[in-house]
Amino acid sequence: MSRLIEVRRLRFQYPDGTLALDGIDFYLDADESVALFGANGSGKTTFLLHLNGLLHGEGEVIVCGVPVTQNNLAFVRQKVGIVFQDPDEQLFMPTVLEDVAFGLLNHGVEPSRAMSMAKAALAEVGMESVGDKAPYHLSAGEKRRVALAGVLVMKPDILVLDEPTTYLDPPARKSLIRLLRGLPQTKIIATHDTAFARSVVDRAVFFQHGKIAGIGTVQEIAERFCWDTRYGTV
């Protein structure tokens, strides 16, 4: 079994003194996907930002056998692709196709090849028809798919998604579930949506006050920490 991510004793404190992570131990194997549950402010997003070096705390973060350090960021960011909670943070070019191709061009891929790969990534997420549109003309669900295409085009081994169902209506949510279930990458998904998580991941962890307070199946974590799961959220 291949271990893609291993985190040991990770601790992070923001400049204002907030202790966001307080000794996190975590692992992710190649044959699984994991949901991160926990209240807002429990440390989930801070943790995710450590996985490709956007934040650096105390302890160890190892991705595909390589420590996440300044010298290794190029390698790590090829392995770990992050889709942020707000897709507008990732969509800033005049057209959708230019947005998806941006990362490739930034890595020196020849422009015609970059555009071809971007079109293929848009087709993979069912958005090939919007390449010439401006991102701000898209719905929330469409923006989410385009942001995902911009990550997938870089061919990461691990997909990290922060609250991917935020602002999605039920049809868009179902469509995202189908899409994620069909993607081959190992996934880490921070979410409050237990029903969504059950459809996509194998295992769940619960963050509480900067610590991992529980590990188990989605159902086990929901029953242990949420008490009432009728509404599908934690």
N, C-alpha and C positions, 0 to 999 in steps of 0.2 A: 504494500500500500504506500502510495506516494504522499508525503505530507507537504502541502503547498504553503501553508502559513503556520508559523509557531510564534507565539507571543509569550514572553516571560517577565513577570513582575513589572508590567508597564505602569508607570506613574506619570501624571501630567498635571501641572498647576498653571492656571492662567495668570497673567501679570497682575490682575486685581486680587489675587490670593485664592481664587476659587480652585479647589482640588477636584478636577474633573474625572481623573482616573487614579485609582488607589490600589495598585498591585494586581493588574489584570493578567491572568494566565488563560491562554486560548490556543486552540489548534484548528486547522481546517485540512481535511484530506481531499485527495483528488476526486474521490468518488461520491462526494456529498455536497449538499448545499445547506446553509445555516441561516436561521432568522435571529435577529437581535430584537428582543422586546425590552420594554422599560419605559418609565415615565419620561416626559420631556425634562431635559436637564440631568438625566441619569448617567450620561457619558457615552451614549451610542455614537453620535456623530463625531465627537472628539476621537473616539477609538477608530472609526473608519478612516479619518484623515491621517492617522498614523500609518495606515497600511500601504500608502504609496509616498510617504515622506512629506506630506503637506504640513504635518506637525511632527515635532520630535520631542519625546519625553525621556524619562529615565527608564532603564530596563532594556529588553531586547525585543526587536521585531524582525523576524526572519521570513523572507519570501522566496520560495523555490530554492532554499538552501543558502540564500545570500542575505546578509544583514542589511537592514534599511539604514544606510548611512549616506552622507552627502556624496561620497564618491560612487555610490551604487545606484543613484536615483534614476539614471537613464534605463538601466536594466529593470529595476523594480517597476517603473511606470509602464514598461512594455508588458509586464506580467499582470499588473493590476489596473483595471479600468474602472473609474468611478463615475456613476451617474448621480448628480446632485438632486436634492429634494426639489429645488426650483430649476427647471430646465432653462429658464431665461439666463441663468448664470453661465450656461454653456453655449448659448446660441446668440451670436453677435455679428455674424457676417451678413452681407446684403441678401444672399440667397441660401436656401437650404443646402444645395449641392456644395456651395463654397464652404459652408459651415462644416459639413461632414468631411470634406477634403482637407480642411485646415491642418489637422494634426499630421497628416501624411506629408503635405507640402513643407511643414515646419521641420520634418525629419529628412528633407532632401529628396523625397520621391519626385520623379519626373512628372510635370503637370498633367500630361495626357493620361498617364498611368494612374495618378492620384484621382483624377476625375472618374476614370473607369471603375476604380475600386470603390469610390464613394457611391456611385450609382448602384453597384452590386450590394453595398451595405444597406442602402435605402430600400432596395428590393427585398433584402432579407427581413426587414421589419415592416414590409408592406407599404412603404411610403415612396415608391419610385415615381409616382405621378406628381409629386410636389417639389421636385428638385429646383425648379425655377421660381418658386414662391419665396417671398420674404418670410422669415420665421415668425414675425409678429402677426401674420395673417392666419396662423395655425391655431387649432383648438389646443386645450391643455393636453389631451391624450396624444394628439399628433406631435406636439412639441416633445413630449416624453419619448416617443418613438424615434424622432430625429436625433435627440440627445443620445439615445442608446445607439443609434447607427454611428454617430461620431465616435463612440467608444469601440464598438465592434469592428470598425474599419481598421483599427490598430492591432487587431488579432490578440487580445489579452487572453491569458489562461484563466483569470479570475475576474468576475463581474461583481462590483460592489454597488448596491443601489440603496439610496437613503430615502425612505418614505415614498416608494414609487407610485402608490395609489392616491397620494394627495391630489385633490381637485379633480379626480377622475369620476365620471358618471358610471353607472353600472355596466353599460355596454363596453365602454373603454376599459374598465377594470377587467372584464372577462376577456377582452381581446389581449390585454397585457399578460394575463395568466397564460393564455395559449401560446403567446410568443415566447415567454420566458421558459415554459416547459419544453419548448422545441429547441432551445439553444444549448449547445454542448458544454458551455463553460460552467465551471464551479461557481457558485453564487453565495454572496453574503448580503442579506437584505435586512435593513433596519426598518421596522414597521410596527404599527399598533394594530394591524388588521390580522387577526388570527385565522379567519377563514381564507384570506389570500395566502397567508403563510402555509397553511395546510396543503394548498394546491401546488406549491412550488418547492418547498424545502423538506429536508429529511430530519433536521435537528434544530433545536432552539436553545438560546441562552437568555437569561434575564438579567439586565443591568439594574443596579440599585445603588444610588449614592456612590457612583464611580467604581463599584465592585461587581463581579459576576456572582449573583446570589443563587442562581439555579441553572441546571443543564438538564435537558430531557427532550422528549418529543414536544411538538407544538401543543398537543392536548394536555400533556403533563404540566407544562409550564403555565398554560392558561388556567388550569384548574388550581394549581398551587398558588398563583399570585393574583389571579383576577377574580376568582370566586364565581362571578356571573358571566358566562361566555355567550349568552343568548344573542348579543349584539355584534359578536365577531370582532371586538376590539379590546385592547388592553391599555 
